[in-house]
Amino acid sequence: MSRGGAKSGAGGKPGAAGGQAGKLGFRSPVGCTGVTPGEAEFVDWCKEEKVRFPSSRLAVLPATGRALVAARNIKMGEVVVEVPDDAVLMAENCSIREVLEEEGMTKDSADEEILEVQGLILAVMVEKARGAGSRWAPYLALLPADMTHMPLYWKRNEFRELRGTAAYDKMLGRAQHPSDAPTQVPLLWSEVAAPFIAEHPELGLPGGERGYELYRWATSAVASYSFILGDDKYQAMVPVWDLLNHITGEVNVRLHHCRKRHVLQMIAMRDIAAGAELVNNYGELSNAELLRGYGFVERANRYNHVQVPVGFVARAAREQMLQEVLEDLQDEDDDLDGMGEDDEGEGEDEEGEEEEQDEEEEASGEEDGAGRGPGSAGGEEAAEAAAAIRRGVASRLRLATQLGLMPQHHVFKVFAGRPPPAALTALIYLLLSTDEEAAAVRRAGRAADAAAKKALAAAGGGRKRKASAADEAVIVKAVAAAGLDTIAAALAADLGEEEAAQANGTRGAKKRKGAAGDAQDEGSSDEEEEAEDDDDEDAGGEGGDGEVAGRVAAVYGRILDRMLGRYVTSLDQDEQLMKQYDSLPPRRRAALLARLPEKQALASLQRLLAAEGGGALAASLAARDAAAAGAAGKTAAGAGSGGGGGGSSDGGSSDEGEEQGQGKVGKGRKKQKAQGQGGAGAPAGPQKQAGAPQDAKFSFGFAL
Ligand SMILES: C[S@@+](CC[C@H](N)C(=O)[O-])C[C@H]1O[C@@H](n2cnc3c(N)ncnc32)[C@H](O)[C@@H]1O
């Protein structure tokens, strides 16, 4: 656990690096790791390995733990750290590389990413177990012996404090690679690491309890200290680079790989005063994400947000449509109760929903609340309606994927005080859309796709080349923009712009019941046309104002209610707890700082929708450029394999080298054998705002 005190770093004045940590004025209740001795040995080892950091020195800071600080004034552009490619520790160059290769646990031999990660964990275990016999002994000795700040060590009741947060979801494997989730650590131990150790007694690794403890430590070290290098995404422990802490908004170095010289470099992004901390950027991470991946939180964090899973959106839309259909069928509201909708087989786009259901059941025992599913009281018609709604939603989710509306890891990020993401509002609209509207969006998408391809072909001139990830991103951006245009036009029309409605062929209120409409009649019928006319009449002078907006807002309401209901405490309770912050145990404080901002973001959206209704939704859609840019980024990432935390802009490369950032993004090109492939360079997201290069081929940690 945290151990404080400004101790002197190797060759440095005690506490000289007040810098950013001082400005921070806050020390994370967890995460500032205990410090193990061994700087002198480590510094000697660095000299032997030609790991250079001539202008900086090691230090221990009260707020961030062990750190690297400027030993003198550093000029922007100076190389502050150089690590030869072969000094990094990887599965591919450790002392048991052949064994790991044979067992399919290296970059070239592994079938799955998770096995590569396990390969590095085993490599760290072996090198650690070898003690002084390991080439990396002084480096590994400097890593904190105590990693219990990481939530994977939290007790069940402490972990429960995180329920509802992105940290909780991810730790249970709900929001990203399930196999990377900390809660899977015991499983990975028993299924992967323990059998490996048993089959290779010659490696001298301990089994049993001792082995598991070493495994947990190595897992924590790899999660919070390793880097993912370059396009090829080699997972590596990079000495000295990993001494740098993260302080949101304070990053002052970027990471770079010099291919010519085969060295990983850290370059000053600005002038750094003597004594100031060198600060890396782990990504645009909320407190919940920082806690999950690195075991610390920040007092104020501009990246705090709440993550809305796509599964929630789909479920809320289904519930809304079912309620509307049932109302249309003139059933009693009560008919909605007890209609156990079958949640299976929704399709891959609703990943996470079933798990959420489990959690809800666990949390409240009333997951299948009112308004869900046919099967009993609603009778056959209702059952058919619900089935049609499910099909309609599944098909629109596929369309949304084609349009690039699906967010990374299937979660939308909602920030306090900002309109919801355009892609989220657009997705809700799409889910509620009629077949005709969905078809129009599909056509618009295809047209934009074709236009973008044509433009790319024209830009490529005579030498037609294969579309790169960046090209694909342009296409997706265009498609997403087209889809959003169609949707925005329809929404604007519904908000009262009749002309736009006609121009876009948008329809009356009842016809907007989307999949609910499908449920009654797949094709457009005379009755439906009549209904449309009726609706137009009903709407009268108001022109159906707010009908769609009202429905979209209702879906938002359902999402928000469900999201807010997931936490162990209410927003009010948390605000009260903040008043007793100092008296809370560290892990409770950390959990509070992880979940409170999420609730504040949800409450803020609730207020925004209540105050501005359709205005807030229109503002959301107006942010389409950002959404489209996000889609473009996702596509670039998707061409590789996507990944964890941070931003996702594509990286540039040159003969000289590549820049890298923290986002787990790569283009997935052909595997290469060389080690330390890393480009290096700019941590992904926040640097965009700091005016730094936007390259991002470099990640930190893995998806723990
Ligand atoms: C790459 S290491 C950085 C070096 C680390 N401080 C040490 O003592 O070894 C990442 C770990 O540093 C700590 N850390 C990084 N930034 C922090 C911050 N802003 N506040 C508290 N702890 C931080 C967390 O324990 C995190 O898991």
The ligand as an ORCA input file, in Angstrom:
! r2SCAN-3c Opt
* xyz 0 1
  C       4.713      2.885    -14.263
  S       4.605      2.911    -12.583
  C       5.336      4.456    -12.185
  C       6.398      4.329    -11.115
  C       5.867      4.106     -9.727
  N       5.488      5.364     -9.119
  C       6.785      3.377     -8.792
  O       6.878      3.745     -7.627
  O       7.393      2.399     -9.212
  C       2.888      3.082    -12.400
  C       2.449      3.084    -10.968
  O       2.836      4.313    -10.375
  C       1.835      4.773     -9.481
  N       1.335      6.046     -9.998
  C       1.485      6.568    -11.223
  N       0.928      7.787    -11.302
  C       0.398      8.042    -10.088
  C      -0.324      9.131     -9.519
  N      -0.642     10.215    -10.231
  N      -0.709      9.041     -8.228
  C      -0.418      7.957     -7.479
  N       0.259      6.885     -7.960
  C       0.667      6.933     -9.244
  C       0.767      3.697     -9.477
  O       1.064      2.790     -8.463
  C       0.971      3.024    -10.806
  O       0.503      1.698    -10.818
*
